[in-house]
Amino acid sequence: MKFEIIEKPSYDLLVSKVEKIDASNATELRGLFTELQNKSRNKVVVDLSDTKYCDSSGLSALLLGHRNCRDTNGKFVVCGIQPMVDKLIKIAQLDKVLQIAGSREKAEQEIG
């Protein structure tokens, strides 16, 4: 399994189990975000602790998750960002769009 969704009482935790999020698996990630939206689950924490690289298709998938939550008055928090992924997020200026937490615990606090 490349990604795991753990349903918590008030939010969903999506854990990436892959080293790279790219065109080979970003479609699966997008599908999971759409699945959560279809279930009216609009509070999502995404843990990228195991992900060391994310290309534009991966960033696009994260942006879809963010939009899905935002459009339904939810919250979307990304945590566990590794240095290369952080660099790419900043180059794409998504750090101005995405809510980023330093740890899973901090993200869980922020999601409320």
N, C-alpha and C positions, 0 to 999 in steps of 0.2 A: 504494500500500500504506500503510495507516494505522499498522500496527505491524509490526516486523520481529523475528524470532527468529534469533539467531546462536548456533549450537551451538558451545560451547567444549568442550575435553576433559572438564572436571569440573563444568561448570555451563552454564546457558543465559542469554544476554543478550537481554532483550526491550527493544527501543528503540521508544519512542513517536515517531511522525512527525507527530503532530497538535498543533495549538495548544490544542484543547479536548478533554477527555475528558468526554463527556456521554451522554445517553440515545441519541444517534444512533450512537455507536460503542462504548459500554461493553459491549454484548452480544458484539461481536467480541473485545474484550479478555478477557472472561470465557471465551469459547470457546477462546482460545489458552491460558489457564491450565489449563482442563480437558484440552486436548490434551496439554499437557506432563505433567499428572498421569497421563493414560492411557498415556504413554510411560515412566512411572516416572522422570521427570526432576524431581527435587525440590530442586535448588539453582538459584535464579533471581535474577538481578540485573535490576531494572527501571530503565531510564534515562528520566527524564522531562524531560530538558534542553530539549526543544522544546515542552513542554506548559506553557502559561501559566495554564490554568484546568481545574479538575476538579470536577464537581458530585457529588451524592450517589451517583449511579449509577456514576460512575467510582471513587469511594472504595470503594464496595461491591465493585467488580471487583478492586481492589487487595487488599481484605480477603479475598476468595475465594482469590486467589493465595497470600497469606500462610497461610491455613488449610490449603490443599492441601499446601504444603511442610511446615508444622508437623506436620500429621497423619501424615506419612510420614518424620518425623525429618530433614527437610531444612532448608534455609535460604532466606530470602526477604529481599533487601535492595533498598531503593529509593534511587536517587541522582538528582542533577541537579534537585532540587526547586526550582522557581521560587517567588518570594515569595507570590503569591496562593495557589498550591497548598499551600505550607507553612502559610499562615494557616488554610486550610480543614481541613487535617489536624489542626492544633492545636485548632481549634474542635470538631471531632468527637472529639477526644482520641485519635486514632489514632497520635499520636506516642508514646503509651505502649504501643502494640501492635506497630507496624511498626518494623523495624530500618532506620534511615535513615543513609546515608553522604553526606558532603559532595561526593564526586566519584565518577566511575566507577572510577577507579584504587583509591580507598579501598574502594569496594564490592567490587571484585574481590579485594582482600586479605581483607576480612571474610568473604567467601563460602568462602574456603579452597579 
